[in-house]
Amino acid sequence: MTLEGSSPAIIFFILFIIIALAVSYLYGWKMIEKTGLVGSQTFIASIINLFLWASAILGWLLYTIGIDEGLFFGGLVLGAGLFVISETALIITLFLRRDKFMEAYREQYGSVAERE
């Protein structure tokens, strides 16, 4: 289970997982502010993160299929660890910031209710 000799591919793999976290966080943030639904939008953001992680693993499989089986499993372990960390960070961050998101939701739609 070694990852030696594939530094550019590993860097791209890690960056893709970090970008997946950023995309899913931005989705969760904007949709919680727009709809006011914290739990369901956090779930959808988690599914987006899972899908993008699965895409990264598929890309890693296609890259390593002809190189080495140990390289694939090393990257799989690395990716799984990063996925657990990013999923945990996503859920915790969205729930810790829910008050701020809900405040923006109330400001946006509270003024609409006052006009009617």
Buried (B, 14 or more C-beta within 10 A) or exposed (E): EEBEEBEEBBEBBBEBBEEBBEBBBEBBBBBBBBEBBBEEBBEBBBEBBBEBBEEBBEBBEEBBEEEBEEBBBBBBEBBEEBBEEBBEEBBEBBBEBBEEBBEBBEEEBEEEEEEE
